């Protein structure tokens, strides 16, 4: 499979500070043919800036959460491999995208998870401790669409994806090191008090998904993916 096999999906909520640079890096990659920014009820210029950068933009009328934004992007995507990126990345380069996508394109993995390294201490440490929370992932379309209740997962979507792979042991996942990459932390975006509250809300949503009953990839005919 070549470059036309990858759709890049970027869920975004009020990310006007970083969205342009993220989109420019994607457009300089081999996967510029299908790039979708999903503005999840943003109240700033996220959607406008993404559209000016030359990509398709889906605007959700209200904030529905990251899982719903990813699902909306997946429904609009054209190709059989999805590459998800956070909209608040700093230092994104085209090689980060190819590193994520290539193992899935080569059928060496059903999903890759991007892990920050040599970006910033705080974000490197967070992903070292909890790599399953990374929003940088490439995975096969049929795997993504087999996961139910994504829309309700909000910030717990990455936990849901990781748990789905854990509970369906035939699926293969691989961690990919993304050097010199980091992201804005919530306290940097919103200030310490609002950022801390937003972080606690995120952790609550993640914890809610983590405690839910596991799901398995059973099709209607009783076969597994």
C-alpha positions in Angstrom: 0.0 0.0 0.0 1.3 3.5 -0.9 0.6 6.9 0.4 -3.0 7.0 -0.8 -3.8 4.4 1.9 -3.6 6.8 4.9 -6.2 9.3 6.1 -4.9 11.7 8.8 -7.5 12.7 11.4 -6.9 15.5 13.8 -9.5 16.1 16.6 -9.2 19.6 17.9 -10.8 21.7 20.6 -9.7 25.3 20.9 -6.2 24.7 19.4 -5.7 27.9 17.5 -2.2 28.3 18.9 -0.9 25.1 17.3 -3.3 23.8 14.6 -1.6 25.6 11.7 1.9 24.2 12.4 0.4 20.7 12.9 -1.5 20.8 9.6 1.6 22.2 7.7 3.7 19.3 8.9 1.0 16.8 7.8 0.7 18.5 4.4 4.5 18.1 3.9 4.2 14.4 4.6 3.3 11.6 2.1 -0.2 11.5 3.6 -1.5 14.9 2.4 -4.2 13.5 0.2 -6.8 13.0 2.9 -6.4 15.2 6.0 -9.4 16.0 8.2 -9.5 18.4 11.2 -12.5 17.8 13.4 -13.2 21.0 15.4 -15.0 19.6 18.4 -17.2 22.7 19.2 -14.2 25.0 19.2 -14.9 28.6 20.2 -11.8 30.1 18.8 -10.2 30.2 15.3 -9.2 26.5 15.1 -11.6 25.7 12.3 -10.8 28.8 10.3 -7.1 28.4 10.6 -7.2 24.7 9.6 -9.4 25.5 6.6 -6.9 28.3 5.6 -4.1 25.7 5.8 -5.9 23.7 3.0 -7.5 20.7 4.7 -11.0 19.4 5.1 -12.6 20.7 8.3 -15.6 19.1 10.1 -17.2 21.4 12.6 -19.2 19.8 15.4 -21.8 22.3 16.7 -20.9 21.5 20.3 -18.1 19.9 22.3 -18.8 16.1 22.2 -15.4 14.9 23.4 -12.4 13.4 21.7 -13.9 10.0 21.0 -16.8 11.5 19.1 -14.5 13.8 17.2 -12.3 10.8 16.2 -15.4 8.9 15.1 -16.7 11.8 13.0 -13.3 12.0 11.3 -13.3 8.3 10.7 -16.7 8.4 9.0 -15.5 11.0 6.6 -12.1 9.4 5.9 -11.4 7.9 2.5 -8.6 5.4 3.1 -8.1 2.0 5.0 -5.5 3.3 7.4 -6.3 6.0 10.0 -3.5 8.2 11.5 -4.7 10.1 14.5 -2.8 13.2 15.7 -3.4 15.6 18.6 -3.9 19.2 17.5 -1.6 20.7 20.2 1.7 19.1 19.1 4.9 21.0 19.1 7.7 20.0 16.8 5.7 17.7 14.5 7.7 16.7 11.4 6.7 14.5 8.4 9.0 11.7 9.6 6.9 11.4 12.7 3.9 10.5 10.5 5.8 8.0 8.4 7.2 6.3 11.5 3.7 5.8 12.8 2.1 4.7 9.6 4.8 2.4 8.1 4.4 -0.6 10.4 0.6 -0.6 9.7 1.1 -0.1 6.0 3.6 -3.0 5.9 1.1 -5.1 7.9 3.6 -5.5 10.7 1.1 -4.1 13.2 -2.7 -3.4 13.4 -2.0 -0.3 15.5 1.0 1.8 16.4 1.3 4.1 19.5 3.6 7.1 19.3 5.7 7.8 22.4 7.4 11.1 23.0 11.1 11.1 23.6 13.6 14.0 23.9 10.8 16.5 23.7 10.2 18.0 27.1 10.8 16.3 30.5 7.1 16.6 31.6 5.6 15.1 28.5 8.3 12.5 28.0 7.8 11.3 31.6 4.0 11.2 31.3 4.2 9.0 28.3 6.9 6.8 29.8 4.6 6.2 32.7 1.3 5.9 30.7 2.0 5.2 27.1 -1.5 4.0 26.6 -2.7 7.6 26.8 -0.9 8.7 23.7 -3.1 10.3 21.1 -0.6 9.7 18.3 -1.7 6.4 16.6 -2.1 4.7 13.3 -4.5 1.8 13.0 -6.5 -0.1 10.5 -9.9 1.3 9.6 -11.7 -2.0 10.2 -10.3 -2.3 13.7 -11.3 1.2 14.6 -14.9 0.8 13.3 -15.2 -2.5 15.3 -15.0 -0.7 18.6 -18.3 0.3 20.0 -19.2 3.2 22.3 -16.3 5.4 21.1 -18.6 8.5 20.9 -19.2 8.3 24.7 -15.6 7.7 25.6 -14.5 11.4 25.5 -10.9 11.6 26.8 -11.0 7.9 27.6 -10.8 7.0 23.9 -7.1 6.1 24.0 -7.7 3.8 27.0 -10.6 2.2 25.1 -8.4 1.6 22.0 -5.5 0.1 24.1 -7.9 -2.1 26.1 -9.6 -3.3 22.9 -6.2 -4.6 21.7 -5.4 -6.1 25.0 -8.7 -8.0 25.1 -8.3 -9.2 21.5 -4.9 -10.8 21.7 -4.7 -11.6 17.9 -4.4 -7.9 17.2 -0.9 -6.6 17.0 0.3 -3.2 18.4 3.7 -1.6 18.4 5.1 1.4 20.2 7.0 3.9 18.0 9.4 6.5 19.5 8.7 10.0 18.3 11.8 12.1 19.1 11.8 15.9 19.6 8.0 16.0 19.8 5.9 17.3 22.7 2.6 19.1 23.2 1.1 22.0 25.1 -0.1 21.0 28.5 -3.5 22.2 29.7 -2.0 24.5 32.3 -0.1 26.2 29.5 -3.2 26.6 27.4 -5.7 27.7 30.1 -3.6 29.0 33.0 -2.9 27.0 36.1 -6.3 26.9 37.8 -8.4 26.3 34.7 -5.8 23.9 33.3 -5.7 21.9 36.5 -9.5 21.6 36.5 -9.5 20.5 32.9 -6.8 18.0 33.7 -8.9 16.5 36.6 -11.9 16.3 34.3 -9.8 14.5 31.7 -8.5 12.0 34.3 -12.1 11.4 35.5 -13.2 10.6 31.9 -10.2 8.3 31.4 -10.9 6.6 34.7 -14.5 6.1 33.8 -13.6 4.2 30.7 -10.8 2.3 32.4 -13.3 0.8 34.9 -15.9 -0.2 32.3 -16.5 -3.7 31.1 -14.0 -4.9 28.4 -15.3 -5.3 24.9 -14.3 -7.9 22.4 -14.3 -7.7 18.6 -17.2 -10.1 17.9 -18.9 -9.7 14.6 -22.6 -10.5 14.1 -21.7 -13.9 12.5 -19.8 -14.9 15.6 -16.3 -14.6 14.0 -13.5 -12.5 15.4 -11.7 -9.8 13.4 
